[in-house]
Amino acid sequence: MALNSSALFRVMAVTLLAACASQQKQTAPVVRDLEISGNSQIPARKIEKKILTSDTGWWPFARKHRFDPVTWQADLARIERFYIANGFYQADVVKDEVIPKPPDGVDLKVQISEGKPTHVGKLDIQGLDALPAADRDVALDDLPLAPGAVFREVDWESAKKRLVARLRNRGYAKVKVDGRALVDVNTQQANLALIVDTGRAYVFGDIHVDGTPGGQVAPVIVWEQVRLAIRDQTGWTGSLIANPAILSSLSKVARPPATLRAVVRARDVDP
């Protein structure tokens, strides 16, 4: 299909711009040194991993890292965002310098004012009061957040994920956890609320073992091995909570050509 003159012009223009951009990148100054100061709480190496600009290695034939002023300005914002994620809501890049180093390089300096970290003030976990004490204890054991700890986003997200995983393993297959964080930058305190909707608990009902007709091992023998495995792994003598990990483990006991089918049913929980 032939291109008309307008389309051909656009293609040529895009190609020319790309070539110019590539040429500019190749002639941009080489970053000879990157110095971060004022960071007493977070090591420079961790900050450098969060930005795109980096200095060039000292060894011969090291790949040249070139300076891009647009990327550098974005990196300064990334530094401040990284500090916020680690609980320093008052952190600020107070000074940055681009120092020419003839004939073809620059040194970069950035100075940070970290401020004080924000700590967890209150941690309110709602929605667990109606659970059996054993389920509640498992859910709350050694969460990565506690009053007095520095409020880090990674711990906040980890606490929510752990609550979901632990409660699912206790049979609450449809559990949901929402969070609310109120950060006061003046008092450096974060008041947190985790709202848990456990839904109903589920237990395994009948567990069936299916075997290949005429197979050498009768399904009833496989079922007996499964029953013993349940007892050994969980001490179960009554209703077994619908823990996906248990079913996966029991499937390994059965092994092909035998397969397991589990009936799952909801049950009311007793506090």
Secondary structure, DSSP 8 states (H G I E B T S, - for coil): ----HHHHHHHHHHHHHHHHHHHHHHHS-EEEEEEEES-SSS-HHHHHTTSS-----SSTT----B--HHHHHHHHHHHHHHHHHTT-TT-EEEEEEEEEETTTEEEEEEEEE-----EEEEEEEES-TTS-HHHHHHHHTT-S--TTSB--HHHHHHHHHHHHHHHHHTT-TT-EEEEEEEEETTTTEEEEEEEEE---EEEEEEEEEE--TT-SS-HHHHHHHHHHHHHHHH--SS-EE--HHHHHHHHHHH-TT-EEEEEEEEE----
